[in-house]
């Protein structure tokens, strides 16, 4: 599908194993792509569930037409990992669509 400039882009880190709740999340607009980013504990979804508590993470990027934080059909997705917590220069290719 065609991505509009005002669609929401979520970039987030998840634990390799365990909860699907993001450890850290960044929210931008599709017009900002390509996007250089850094995720850290200040972006944590919960103070008890932090990025720094992990050794390896999965990175995900999602473009949402609705801006909803919960994934929905039609969202565009990309995935990278598992990655070391201090990984740099990671490229996430958004190359699939949620059914």
Helices and strands as residue ranges (DSSP letters): E 8-15, E 24-29, G 30-32, G 41-43, G 51-53, E 56-64, E 76-84, E 94-97
